[in-house]
Each structure stands twice: as C-alpha cells, then as structure tokens.
C-alpha cells in the first residue's frame, strides 16, 4: 500500500485533529482519497487525516456515510472506502418504464444505460443506484448491472386497490412503477376493490420477492370528481399542506400594506401602472408602465416585492423552497406561498397600495435596451386588465371598454408601439417563435369537461411577454455585472445527436440548416421562414421544435438559445417561482450597497438551488400533464365508436399518435392496426413505411380515425383508421403543444 499522506485541516491551529476543527469538507475528503490512489479502510483514513478525538471521528463517520448515500464513495467487500469515479462504476437514478425495463440516468451525464427487466425486478422508479456497464444488447444499448441500491426515494405509492379472491395488491398510478405492491389482509385499512389508496412501502422488491406495503389512506372512489388531482399530488409527492409554523407566520401578516418608510423607496402611486393577465388569474406578479421619451421609451416593470415579506430561512421560505414553484392544475392551484401573500399582500391587486421591485428600462427606437435601473417602490395598480380586454381595446371591438379605460389609452397605445419595436428586435437577433397554441378545459357544475377549446393568443399576450423578457434579460445583465452569486435561466442549443437527426431529415426534403456544427438561433429562424409557404411547413416546424433542449436553472452563463440572449434570468414571478425570489434578494443586496461576498448565498449554493428548482419544475410539468391526460381520457370515454378528423402528431416504432382536430386530444393507432402489411419505423423521415405496399404514414398526415377504446387507468386512447386505403393529405394543422421559456 502506498504511503498515506496527511491532510492539514486547519493550518491556523497547532492541533491537526478534526475535533479541534469545524469539520472536514467533502472536497477535502475527496482530494485526500484521490491522493491515496487505492481503497482505504476506516482506520487508515483516520490515521491519514490525524483524527484522534471522539468528536472528530463521529463527524468524519457522518461525512463518509453521507458520501456513501450520495454515491460519491463506495464500500467494497473488504470494508474499504473507494471513489466511485475510480472504480469504473456509474451512480445515477433509475427511470422505470411501464413495460418492465428501465434506464439509468447517470450522475455524470452522457447517454442513459439500459436496465433490462431481470435487473428492474428489484428496483423502483427513482431509486439511486451504483451500476457497472454491461454489454451492448441487440438494440445497440449499453446495459447496466446493478451493484448496489444507495437510496430508495419512493416511500409511498398511490394507486388502485384490488381484491383478487382475497389476495390484495395495489397497482401504482405512476406507470413507471410497474410492480404490484402486495398488501397483507390486516393492513388494508378497509379499502374496497377498485378504490384509490395510498400505501406505505414496508418491504422493497428483490430479485425473488415483490414489494409489500400497508394502506395508510383510503382516498376514495376511482371516478370521484377531483380525484385525478389528488392522485397526482400524492404520486408526485407535491408538498400541498401548510405546516403549523407556516400558518403561524402567515397569521402575522396584515391585509393591507402598513405604513412604509419611503426613504429607500420611490413613491410610484400616481403613475398609471396596470396589470394585464388572464381572466382566471388570482395572483398578480407584474405591472407595467410605459412613457414616450425623446429617444424612445421608458418601460417600467413593477414586480411584487415578495422578498420584503419572505425572509431567508423563515418557515414560509423553507416551504417555498421545498415547493419550488406553484403548480397549476385545471381549476386548482397549489401555491408556492400562503394565500395571504400570493393572492393578498404580495399580489398587485387593483386600487390598493403594494410594495414592488422595479426594473426601469430605457429603450431606443430600434428596440435596444440602452440602460436599466433597479429600485424598490410603492405602487398603486390603476386597473386590472385581461388579455382579451386589451385585445378588444386594440382592435376597437369593445367601445364600452375604450370608454371605461379612457385615461389609460395613451399608455396602452405606447405599450403597443413599444411591443412592435421589441418584437422586431427579437426577430432581428434570431429569437425563435414556433407557431403553436395552448388549449383549456371548460367544466360544467359537476366538474365534468364540457369542451376543450384553443386559447387564442393576440397582441396583448405577446406585449406582456416581450416586456417580461426585456426585464428578465436586463436583470441577468445587472446580476452578472455586479458579480453576485445568481441563478440564471439557461437554454442550451440542440445536442450534436439531435442536430444530426434534424439535418438527415432536412436532407431527405432537399433542405439544409446553415451554421455548421454550431448553428445559432437565427439559422433556425431562417429555416422556418424559408419553408413557411410549403405544404409540409408544419411537419418541418414540428421536427425542428423537437430538436430543442429543455430550459433549466443554473449559475452558468450559457445564455438562452431560444430567446437568442447571452444572459437571461427569472425576475418577474416571485409569487410563483422560487428562482425569482432568489433573484430579488440578490438585487436588494446590490442596491443596498453591500459587497457580493456578504450575500446570504454562495456560488455553490446556486448550483444546488438550480438543480432543485429545475427538478421541481419538471415535477410540476409531469404532474399537470398526468392530470390533463386523465381528464382528456374521461372526456373521451363516452365517445367510443365516434369518428374524428386528425393529424399525425408523432411517429414511433409502435404506431402513430394522432391529434384529433376538434378536441385537441392525442390517441394511438397501433402499428398492427394499420392494415394488411408490415410497417417499419423510419426515424430519419419520421414515418412508418409498409414493407409490401410501400405505403407511408408520416408526421403531419391528415387521417380519418375512429375511437375504439379508452383506458382511464393507463391514460390511453386507442384509435383505428376509418379507411386505411383513403388518400392522406399534408396538414397545416397546428399542434397544441407549447414550449416553455
């Protein structure tokens, strides 16, 4: 064994014992173990680090245990600690699949490893594991061999309870958990066959035995109104109840703004700030005020001063961090902040005084932000306007609204002029805007869906969008300029693999994407503009959109590819997004004249915040998507046998997903239901091609289909072609999917 090196923990003290130092950091411990170049036993580690006190050994043991749980270290059969990165092993998170296999998302990135069914028997979706790389299977995927389960993240499971001849089990609502959970007869809590329950796992599955659990809550009947949201909340472990500490803090807030010290705030109450939001909005984060100047405009974006009320490490702050963001379900919201703040004291409600943070921007006639100022203010919203109201004022289709808001018309007119200038500036720099739209549910009194309708976007929506983008971009520049730890909204360009697939697809159509190996946003924008009059324009736009990566939170200054901005942050929604609250705290620190190194958070903290907030964002997206899928299936459950016009929205090896035009819902035509032929998947051309007939079905084709089956449990709608011999049309139909910024 190589000679052990001693690491000095605190050079300012004569003693080198951990008991006399605060504690050893993970970085120090990793560096020490890396220097040894060999696995080490406990006695060798404490000897090499010169740790002799009981307190020191206890602290070191805790640190090693934490690093074992995180997967940074492994404990081998010789009872030695070794670095995972030096052992040719991978640590990561298991992603289960309904069909019994899974994938390992590796901590250090790269391609996911395939987990075959025999390995998945002992695993659950979300488990953190250590795995070795196995061989390459027939599908060309590298397989994972599970070495050790580091952490079982799923503690409870929500699903349907089944009684099969006196044998009880639970089938998880989350289909990534494909294993049945066995429930002993004395632990059913009286649940009846078919009911929705929550069970706590008491024994995890192994290669030979299934998981065992006990029912801890009987939630109700399967089709009860609102059950889909209750199931999603519990399936995705969304924090939704306020602790007593949070309730106690919330009670201390008054309904109205108390007397405010204006010595460090600007009094903006006479300026005609207005909020413009959806008709169903209940919390108002942002208000705008625009004034014409000799060189262009001054745009002031006032944002709710949440950071004034929610102080770091308070009970409300800790809960807001855990939630990460508000979650918006159809007709129900899980807010990030208690309602006394989110709908009351922080919300920029009309005709009441509110504390705010202001980003004041000077914008020239070409749409360039020539300067910006941040300050704390006291404002008074002069009107709560909706998008549709402002749209009606713009197109002069509602004389009564024009009369009602006569005093605001000059400002609204300037806002509209500024919007066109900012929009042109965004187009000039290459910001991407795909022609997509959203849909909304219309419920009846029994909370059953009456209809699914497209949400019409017009200039009022886009006006607020460009104003918020301008403020967020100015905020990012302000934070970086002042060198304070911060959290940015990062959107990477397409990966090399996705880019190559797009180029292969375009080549088949006689098209190309400029920009070489690293195309910029304006190259994508030029492509979309070039094909806009083609019959297959929607197909090309859809494939291009799917090439884009997902935006995330990070302190890295990578820029926002979709918006074609070098720096971008989230500042405009602190009521519903935790990253925005962190941004507000950083701005307050700067304008108070304090040094960056005195800020509450470090650069390392921001890395952790970014990972957590990105995960919370994804969790919310998945939960809302699940609820919407369930509601759509419920809506279609009485339409079996009905025929619809549809368009192919996705092509896979197992069939065609078709979006039904009149209801904006996807269903699947399985590959075996396409007719008398064997169909093969052509990934490059996004099509299924008949082996004998040479008939092709591809993305964007219009088809006549019939609903043949609706499965509420699996959230699946099965379709069949009405006439498989009918001629297909190329579609100009627009997808209801919309990309988030």
C-alpha positions in Angstrom: 0.0 0.0 0.0 1.4 3.5 -0.9 2.4 5.7 2.0 -0.6 7.6 3.4 -0.5 11.4 3.2 -1.7 13.6 6.0 -4.0 16.5 5.1 -4.0 19.5 7.3 -7.5 20.6 8.2 -6.8 23.9 10.0 -3.3 25.4 9.5 -4.0 28.2 12.0 -4.1 25.7 14.9 -1.3 23.7 16.3 -3.5 20.6 16.6 -4.5 18.9 13.4 -7.3 17.0 15.0 -10.8 17.1 13.5 -12.2 17.6 17.0 -10.4 21.0 17.1 -11.5 22.0 13.6 -15.1 22.8 12.4 -15.3 19.7 10.1 -13.7 18.4 7.0 -15.4 19.3 3.8 -16.4 16.8 1.1 -13.9 18.5 -1.3 -11.1 17.9 1.2 -12.0 14.3 1.8 -12.4 13.5 -1.9 -9.0 15.1 -2.5 -7.4 13.1 0.2 -8.8 9.8 -1.0 -7.9 10.6 -4.6 -4.2 11.2 -3.5 -4.1 7.7 -2.0 -4.9 6.0 -5.3 -6.2 3.0 -3.5 -9.3 2.0 -1.4 -8.9 2.7 2.3 -10.2 1.2 5.5 -11.6 3.3 8.3 -8.5 3.0 10.4 -6.3 4.1 7.6 -8.5 7.2 6.9 -8.5 8.4 10.5 -4.8 7.8 10.7 -4.0 9.6 7.5 -6.1 12.5 8.5 -4.7 12.5 12.0 -8.2 12.4 13.6 -8.0 11.3 17.2 -10.9 12.8 19.2 -14.3 11.2 19.6 -16.0 14.2 18.2 -13.7 14.3 15.2 -14.3 10.6 14.4 -18.1 11.0 14.8 -18.1 13.9 12.3 -15.9 12.1 9.9 -18.1 9.0 10.1 -21.1 11.1 9.3 -19.4 12.7 6.3 -18.4 9.3 4.9 -21.9 7.9 5.4 -23.4 10.9 3.6 -21.0 10.4 0.7 -21.9 6.7 0.5 -25.6 7.7 0.3 -24.9 10.2 -2.5 -22.8 7.7 -4.5 -19.6 9.6 -4.3 -18.0 6.8 -2.4 -18.5 3.0 -2.4 -17.8 0.5 0.4 -16.3 -2.7 -1.0 -16.3 -6.3 0.3 -13.0 -5.7 2.1 -14.7 -3.0 4.1 -12.8 -0.2 2.4 -13.9 3.1 1.1 -13.2 3.9 -2.6 -14.1 6.7 -5.0 -16.9 5.8 -7.3 -15.3 7.7 -10.2 -12.2 5.5 -9.9 -14.0 2.2 -9.9 -15.5 2.1 -13.4 -18.9 2.2 -11.8 -21.8 4.6 -12.5 -24.1 6.2 -10.0 -27.4 7.6 -11.0 -31.2 7.5 -10.8 -33.4 4.7 -12.1 -36.1 5.7 -14.6 -38.7 3.0 -14.8 -40.9 2.0 -17.8 -44.4 0.6 -17.8 -43.2 -2.4 -19.9 -40.9 -3.7 -17.1 -37.5 -2.3 -18.2 -35.8 0.9 -17.2 -32.9 3.3 -17.7 -30.1 4.6 -15.5 -29.7 8.4 -15.8 -26.0 8.7 -14.9 -24.9 11.5 -12.5 -22.0 12.5 -14.7 -24.2 12.8 -17.8 -23.9 11.1 -21.1 -26.2 8.5 -22.6 -28.6 6.6 -20.3 -27.8 3.0 -19.6 -30.5 0.4 -20.4 -31.7 -1.7 -17.3 -33.2 -5.0 -18.5 -36.3 -6.4 -16.9 -34.4 -9.0 -14.8 -32.5 -6.1 -13.1 -35.6 -4.0 -12.8 -37.4 -6.6 -10.7 -35.6 -5.4 -7.6 -35.8 -1.7 -8.4 -38.4 1.1 -8.3 -38.5 4.2 -10.3 -36.5 7.0 -8.6 -34.0 4.6 -6.8 -30.4 5.9 -6.6 -28.1 3.1 -7.5 -24.5 2.1 -8.3 -24.1 0.1 -11.5 -21.4 -1.4 -13.7 -21.5 -1.2 -17.5 -22.5 -4.4 -19.1 -22.5 -5.5 -22.8 -24.4 -4.0 -25.7 -27.7 -5.6 -26.4 -29.3 -6.4 -29.8 -30.9 -2.9 -29.9 -27.4 -1.3 -29.6 -28.0 -0.1 -26.0 -25.4 -0.5 -23.3 -26.9 -2.4 -20.4 -26.5 -1.6 -16.7 -25.7 -4.2 -14.0 -26.9 -3.1 -10.6 -24.2 -3.3 -7.9 -25.9 -1.6 -5.0 -29.1 0.4 -4.2 -27.9 3.6 -2.5 -31.3 5.2 -1.7 -35.0 4.2 -2.0 -36.6 7.5 -2.8 -40.2 6.3 -3.1 -41.7 5.8 0.4 -45.4 5.8 -0.5 -47.3 4.8 -3.6 -50.8 5.9 -4.8 -52.9 3.7 -7.0 -55.9 1.4 -7.3 -56.5 -1.3 -4.7 -57.5 -4.7 -6.0 -59.0 -7.7 -4.1 -58.4 -10.8 -6.2 -60.1 -13.7 -4.4 -58.9 -12.4 -1.1 -55.4 -11.5 -2.2 -54.8 -7.8 -2.0 -52.5 -5.7 -4.1 -52.0 -2.1 -5.3 -51.3 -1.0 -8.9 -49.5 2.3 -8.9 -51.0 5.3 -10.6 -47.4 6.2 -11.8 -46.9 3.7 -14.6 -43.1 3.9 -14.2 -43.7 1.8 -11.1 -44.9 -1.3 -12.9 -44.6 -3.8 -9.9 -47.6 -4.7 -7.9 -47.5 -3.8 -4.2 -48.7 -6.7 -2.1 -51.0 -5.7 0.8 -51.3 -8.1 3.8 -55.0 -8.7 4.8 -54.7 -6.9 8.1 -53.2 -3.8 6.6 -55.8 -2.8 4.1 -57.5 -0.1 6.3 -60.8 -1.3 5.0 -60.2 -0.4 1.4 -62.6 -1.9 -1.2 -61.8 -3.3 -4.6 -61.2 -0.6 -7.2 -60.8 2.3 -4.7 -57.9 4.7 -4.8 -55.5 4.4 -1.8 -52.1 5.5 -0.6 -49.8 2.8 0.7 -46.5 3.0 2.5 -43.9 0.5 1.4 -42.8 -1.7 4.2 -40.5 -4.0 2.2 -38.9 -3.2 -1.1 -38.8 -5.7 -4.0 -35.9 -8.0 -4.6 -35.0 -10.3 -7.5 -37.2 -13.0 -5.9 -39.9 -11.2 -3.9 -42.4 -8.5 -4.6 -42.8 -5.3 -2.7 -45.1 -5.2 0.4 -46.9 -2.2 1.7 -49.7 -1.1 4.1 -52.6 1.2 3.2 -52.3 4.5 5.1 -55.1 6.4 3.4 -58.2 5.4 1.5 -58.7 8.4 -0.9 -62.0 7.4 -2.4 -63.7 6.0 -5.5 -61.9 5.9 -8.8 -64.1 8.3 -10.8 -64.8 10.8 -8.0 -64.6 14.5 -9.1 -61.1 15.9 -8.4 -59.6 12.5 -7.7 -57.2 12.9 -10.6 -55.6 15.9 -9.0 -55.4 14.2 -5.5 -53.7 11.2 -7.1 -51.2 13.4 -9.0 -50.4 15.4 -5.8 -49.6 12.2 -3.9 -48.0 10.3 -6.8 -45.5 13.1 -7.5 -45.1 13.9 -3.8 -46.1 17.5 -4.3 -46.0 19.5 -1.0 -49.6 20.7 -0.6 -50.3 21.2 3.1 -49.0 24.1 5.2 -47.1 23.3 8.4 -48.2 24.9 11.7 -45.1 27.0 11.6 -46.1 28.4 8.2 -49.6 29.1 9.3 -48.4 30.9 12.4 -46.1 33.1 10.3 -48.9 33.8 7.8 -51.2 35.0 10.6 -48.8 37.8 11.4 -49.4 39.5 8.0 -52.0 42.2 7.7 -54.4 42.5 4.8 -53.1 45.9 3.6 -49.6 47.4 3.3 -48.6 49.0 6.6 -47.0 52.5 6.8 -43.9 52.3 4.6 -40.6 54.0 5.1 -40.2 55.8 1.8 -36.6 56.8 2.4 -35.4 53.9 0.4 -38.4 53.5 -1.9 -39.8 55.6 -4.7 -43.5 56.6 -4.4 -45.0 55.5 -7.8 -48.6 55.6 -6.8 -49.5 58.4 -9.2 -48.1 56.6 -12.2 -50.7 54.6 -14.1 -49.3 51.1 -13.6 -51.7 48.3 -14.9 -51.7 44.5 -14.7 -52.6 42.5 -17.8 -53.3 38.8 -17.1 -55.6 36.0 -18.0 -59.3 36.3 -16.9 -58.9 33.5 -14.4 -55.7 34.8 -12.8 -55.8 35.3 -9.0 -52.2 36.4 -8.2 -50.7 39.3 -10.0 -46.9 39.3 -10.1 -46.2 42.1 -12.6 -47.5 45.5 -13.6 -46.3 47.7 -16.5 -46.0 51.5 -17.2 -44.7 52.9 -20.4 -43.8 56.5 -21.3 -42.6 58.0 -24.6 -39.3 59.9 -24.5 -37.3 61.9 -27.0 -35.0 58.8 -27.7 -37.7 56.1 -27.5 -39.5 54.9 -24.4 -39.1 54.3 -20.7 -40.6 51.0 -19.7 -41.1 50.3 -16.0 -41.8 46.7 -15.0 -43.0 46.5 -11.4 -42.8 43.1 -9.7 -44.3 42.1 -6.4 -41.8 42.6 -3.6 -42.1 39.1 -2.2 -38.5 39.3 -0.7 -39.6 42.0 1.7 -42.1 39.7 3.3 -40.5 36.3 2.9 -37.1 36.4 4.7 -34.4 33.8 4.3 -34.8 30.7 6.4 -38.2 31.6 7.7 -40.8 28.8 7.8 -42.5 30.3 4.7 -39.2 30.5 2.9 -38.3 26.9 3.7 -41.7 25.7 2.5 -41.4 27.9 -0.7 -38.1 26.2 -1.4 -39.5 22.7 -1.0 -42.3 23.6 -3.4 -40.1 25.3 -5.8 -43.0 26.8 -7.8 -46.7 27.0 -7.8 -48.4 24.1 -9.6 -51.4 25.0 -11.9 -53.9 22.2 -12.4 -57.2 22.8 -14.3 -59.3 24.8 -11.9 -57.0 24.2 -8.9 -53.6 25.7 -7.8 -51.1 24.5 -5.3 -49.4 27.9 -4.5 -45.8 28.3 -3.5 -46.8 30.9 -0.9 -49.7 31.0 1.5 -52.8 32.8 0.0 -52.5 35.7 2.4 -49.3 36.6 0.4 -49.9 35.0 -3.0 -53.4 36.4 -3.5 -53.3 39.2 -1.0 -50.4 41.3 0.4 -47.9 40.5 -2.4 -50.4 40.4 -5.3 -50.5 43.7 -7.3 -54.3 43.9 -6.9 -56.1 46.9 -8.4 -56.7 50.1 -6.5 -54.6 49.2 -3.4 -51.0 50.1 -2.4 -48.4 47.5 -2.9 -44.6 47.2 -2.3 -42.7 46.4 -5.5 -39.3 45.9 -7.1 -38.9 47.9 -10.3 -36.8 47.3 -13.4 -36.9 50.6 -15.3 -35.5 50.3 -18.8 -34.6 52.9 -21.4 -35.4 51.6 -24.8 -34.5 53.2 -28.1 -36.5 53.3 -31.3 -34.7 50.1 -32.6 -35.8 48.1 -29.5 -32.4 48.1 -27.8 -32.3 48.5 -24.0 -29.7 51.3 -23.7 -29.8 51.3 -19.9 -31.7 50.0 -16.8 -32.2 50.9 -13.2 -33.4 48.7 -10.3 -35.1 50.1 -7.2 -37.7 49.5 -4.5 -41.0 51.2 -4.9 -44.6 51.7 -3.6 -47.2 51.4 -6.4 -50.9 51.5 -6.9 -52.3 49.5 -9.8 -54.8 51.7 -11.7 -56.5 48.8 -13.4 -56.7 45.0 -13.5 -56.9 44.3 -17.3 -57.3 41.0 -19.0 -55.6 39.9 -22.2 -58.9 39.8 -24.0 -59.9 43.3 -22.8 -56.7 44.8 -24.0 -57.0 42.9 -27.3 -60.6 44.3 -27.7 -59.3 47.8 -27.0 -56.5 47.4 -29.6 -58.9 46.2 -32.3 -61.6 48.7 -31.2 -64.2 45.9 -31.0 -65.4 47.0 -27.5 -66.4 50.7 -27.3 -67.5 50.3 -23.7 -64.0 49.2 -22.6 -62.5 52.1 -24.6 -64.8 54.5 -22.7 -64.1 52.8 -19.3 -60.4 53.0 -19.6 -60.1 56.3 -21.4 -57.4 57.6 -19.1 -55.2 54.6 -19.8 -55.5 54.7 -23.6 -52.4 56.9 -24.2 -50.2 54.4 -22.1 -51.8 51.4 -23.8 -51.1 52.9 -27.2 -47.4 53.5 -26.3 -47.2 49.9 -24.9 -48.5 48.6 -28.2 -46.0 50.7 -30.2 -43.2 49.5 -28.0 -44.3 45.9 -28.4 -43.9 46.1 -32.1 -40.4 47.6 -31.7 -39.3 44.9 -29.2 -40.8 42.2 -31.3 -38.9 43.4 -34.4 -35.7 43.5 -32.3 -36.3 39.9 -31.1 -36.8 38.8 -34.7 -33.6 40.6 -35.8 -31.5 38.8 -33.2 -33.0 35.5 -34.2 -35.3 34.7 -31.2 -37.3 31.6 -32.0 -41.1 31.6 -32.1 -42.9 28.5 -33.1 -46.5 28.7 -34.3 -48.2 26.7 -31.5 -51.0 27.3 -29.2 -52.5 26.1 -25.9 -55.8 24.6 -25.0 -58.0 24.9 -22.0 -60.7 22.8 -20.3 -64.3 24.1 -19.9 -66.0 22.4 -16.9 -69.7 22.0 -16.0 -71.1 22.4 -12.5 -70.3 18.7 -11.7 -66.7 19.4 -12.7 -67.0 17.3 -15.8 -65.4 18.6 -19.0 -67.9 20.2 -21.4 -65.3 21.1 -24.0 -61.7 21.5 -24.8 -61.0 24.8 -26.5 -58.0 26.5 -28.0 -56.7 29.6 -26.1 -56.4 32.4 -28.6 -53.2 34.5 -28.3 -53.1 38.0 -29.6 -51.0 41.2 -29.3 -51.9 41.7 -25.6 -50.4 38.3 -24.7 -47.3 39.0 -26.7 -47.0 42.5 -25.4 -46.6 41.3 -21.8 -44.4 38.5 -22.9 -41.8 40.8 -24.6 -41.9 43.2 -21.7 -41.1 40.4 -19.2 -38.4 39.1 -21.4 -36.8 42.5 -21.6 -36.9 42.8 -17.8 -35.5 39.4 -17.2 -32.7 40.0 -19.7 -31.8 43.3 -18.0 -31.9 41.6 -14.6 -29.4 38.9 -15.7 -27.0 41.6 -17.0 -27.4 43.5 -13.7 -26.6 40.5 -11.6 -23.6 39.4 -13.7 -22.2 42.9 -13.9 -22.3 43.2 -10.1 -20.6 39.7 -9.7 -23.1 38.4 -7.1 -23.9 34.7 -6.9 -27.0 34.3 -9.0 -29.3 31.8 -10.7 -29.9 32.1 -14.4 -32.4 30.6 -16.8 -30.3 28.6 -19.2 -31.4 27.1 -22.5 -28.7 25.1 -24.4 -28.7 24.7 -28.1 -29.6 21.3 -29.7 -27.2 18.4 -28.9 -25.0 17.1 -31.7 -27.0 13.9 -31.9 -30.4 15.8 -32.3 -28.8 18.2 -34.7 -27.6 15.4 -37.0 -31.0 13.8 -37.0 -32.6 17.1 -38.0 -30.0 17.5 -40.8 -30.7 14.0 -42.0 -34.4 14.7 -42.0 -34.0 18.0 -43.9 -31.7 16.4 -46.5 -34.4 14.0 -47.4 -36.6 17.0 -48.2 -33.9 18.8 -50.2 -33.3 21.3 -47.4 -30.4 22.3 -45.2 -29.7 24.1 -42.0 -26.9 26.7 -42.1 -24.4 27.3 -39.3 -22.2 24.3 -39.5 -21.7 22.3 -36.3 -22.9 25.0 -34.0 -25.9 26.8 -35.7 -27.2 29.9 -34.0 -30.9 30.8 -33.3 -31.1 32.9 -36.4 -30.1 29.9 -38.6 -33.2 28.0 -37.3 -35.3 31.1 -37.7 -34.2 31.5 -41.3 -35.1 27.8 -41.9 -38.6 28.2 -40.6 -39.1 31.4 -42.6 -37.8 29.7 -45.8 -40.3 26.8 -45.6 -43.4 28.8 -44.3 -45.2 28.5 -47.6 -44.5 24.8 -48.2 -47.3 22.3 -47.8 -45.1 20.4 -45.3 -44.2 23.5 -43.3 -45.9 22.3 -40.2 -44.0 19.0 -40.4 -40.7 20.8 -40.7 -41.5 23.2 -37.9 -42.6 20.3 -35.5 -39.4 18.3 -36.2 -37.3 21.4 -35.6 -39.1 22.2 -32.4 -38.4 18.7 -31.0 -34.7 19.3 -31.7 -34.6 21.9 -28.9 -33.4 21.1 -25.4 -35.2 21.8 -22.2 -34.5 25.1 -20.3 -33.2 24.8 -16.8 -31.8 26.8 -13.8 -28.1 27.2 -13.4 -25.5 29.8 -12.4 -23.5 29.0 -15.6 -23.5 31.9 -18.1 -24.6 29.8 -21.1 -27.3 32.1 -22.4 -30.8 31.3 -23.6 -30.7 29.7 -27.1 -34.5 30.0 -27.8 -34.6 33.7 -27.0 -31.2 34.4 -28.6 -29.9 36.1 -25.5 -26.4 35.8 -23.9 -27.8 36.2 -20.4 -31.3 35.5 -19.0 -32.7 35.2 -15.5 -36.2 34.9 -14.0 -37.2 38.0 -12.1 -40.8 38.6 -13.0 -42.8 35.9 -11.0 -41.5 35.7 -7.4 -45.0 34.8 -6.2 -44.9 31.5 -8.1 -41.2 30.7 -8.7 -38.5 30.4 -6.1 -35.7 31.3 -8.5 -37.3 34.7 -8.9 -37.3 35.2 -5.2 -33.6 34.4 -5.0 -33.1 37.0 -7.8 -34.9 39.7 -5.8 -32.8 39.0 -2.8 -29.7 39.5 -4.9 -31.0 42.7 -6.4 -31.8 44.1 -2.9 -28.3 43.2 -1.7 -26.8 45.1 -4.6 -28.9 48.3 -4.4 -28.2 48.3 -0.6 -24.6 48.8 -1.5 -23.4 45.6 0.2 -20.5 43.5 -1.1 -21.2 40.3 -3.1 -19.2 38.2 -0.7 -21.6 39.2 2.1 -24.6 37.8 0.2 -26.6 35.1 2.0 -25.8 32.6 -0.7 -22.6 31.3 -2.4 -21.9 30.2 -5.9 -22.0 26.6 -4.7 -25.5 27.3 -3.1 -26.7 28.5 -6.5 -25.7 25.2 -8.2 -27.8 23.4 -5.6 -30.7 25.8 -6.0 -30.6 25.3 -9.7 -30.7 21.6 -9.6 -33.5 21.6 -7.0 -35.7 24.2 -8.8 -35.2 22.5 -12.2 -36.3 19.3 -10.6 -39.4 21.0 -9.0 -40.2 22.5 -12.4 -40.1 19.1 -14.1 -42.1 17.5 -11.3 -44.9 20.1 -11.7 -44.9 19.7 -15.5 -45.2 15.9 -15.2 -48.0 16.1 -12.6 -50.1 18.6 -14.6 -49.5 16.5 -17.8 -50.8 13.4 -16.0 -53.9 15.2 -14.8 -54.6 16.6 -18.2 -54.2 13.2 -19.8 -56.6 11.7 -17.3 -59.2 14.4 -17.9 -58.9 14.0 -21.7 -59.5 10.3 -21.3 -62.5 10.9 -19.1 -63.8 13.3 -21.7 -63.4 10.7 -24.5 -64.8 7.8 -22.5 -68.3 8.2 -23.9 -67.1 8.8 -27.5 -66.0 5.2 -28.3 -67.1 4.5 -31.8 -67.2 8.1 -32.9 -65.2 9.3 -35.9 -62.8 12.3 -36.0 -60.5 14.1 -38.4 -57.0 14.1 -37.0 -53.4 14.8 -37.8 -50.3 12.6 -37.1 -48.6 14.4 -34.2 -45.9 11.8 -33.5 -44.5 8.7 -35.2 -42.9 5.8 -33.2 -41.9 2.3 -33.8 -45.1 1.0 -32.3 -47.6 3.3 -34.1 -48.9 6.7 -34.9 -50.1 9.3 -32.4 -52.9 11.3 -33.9 -54.2 14.6 -32.6 -58.0 14.9 -33.0 -58.7 18.3 -34.6 -61.9 19.2 -32.9 -60.9 18.2 -29.3 -57.1 18.6 -29.4 -56.5 15.1 -27.8 -53.9 12.5 -28.9 -54.8 8.9 -29.4 -52.7 6.0 -30.7 -53.1 3.9 -33.8 -51.0 0.8 -33.1 -48.8 -0.3 -35.8 -50.7 -3.6 -36.0 -53.9 -1.7 -36.8 -52.6 -0.1 -40.0 -53.7 -2.7 -42.4 -52.5 -5.7 -44.4 -48.8 -5.1 -44.3 -45.8 -5.0 -42.0 -44.8 -1.4 -41.2 -41.2 -0.4 -40.4 -40.2 2.8 -38.5 -38.1 5.3 -40.4 -36.7 7.6 -37.8 -35.0 9.9 -40.3 -38.2 10.6 -42.2 -40.5 10.4 -39.2 -42.7 7.8 -40.9 -43.9 4.2 -40.9 -43.3 2.5 -44.2 -45.2 -0.5 -45.5 -42.9 -3.4 -46.4 -45.0 -4.7 -49.3 -47.3 -1.8 -50.3 -44.7 0.9 -49.8 -47.5 3.0 -48.2 -46.1 5.6 -45.8 -47.7 7.3 -42.8 -45.7 10.3 -41.5 -45.8 13.3 -39.2 -48.3 15.8 -40.4 -50.6 13.4 -42.4 -54.3 14.1 -42.0 -56.3 10.9 -41.3 -59.9 9.9 -40.6 -59.9 7.9 -37.4 -62.4 6.2 -35.0 -62.1 5.9 -31.2 -62.0 2.2 -30.4 -61.0 2.1 -26.7 -60.4 4.5 -23.8 -58.3 3.2 -20.8 -58.6 5.6 -17.9 -56.1 3.6 -15.8 -53.3 3.8 -18.4 -54.5 7.2 -19.7 -54.5 5.8 -23.2 -56.9 6.3 -26.2 -56.8 3.7 -28.9 -57.7 4.7 -32.5 -58.3 2.9 -35.7 -58.2 4.2 -39.3 -61.7 4.6 -40.7 -60.4 3.9 -44.3 -56.9 2.6 -44.5 -57.0 3.0 -48.3 -58.0 6.6 -48.2 -55.6 9.2 -49.6 -53.8 11.1 -47.0 -53.4 14.9 -47.0 -50.5 17.0 -45.7 -51.6 19.1 -42.8 -51.2 22.7 -41.9 -52.8 21.9 -38.6 -51.0 23.4 -35.6 -50.0 21.4 -32.5 -51.5 22.3 -29.2 -48.1 21.8 -27.5 -46.3 25.0 -26.5 -42.6 25.3 -25.5 -41.8 26.9 -22.1 -39.3 29.8 -21.8 
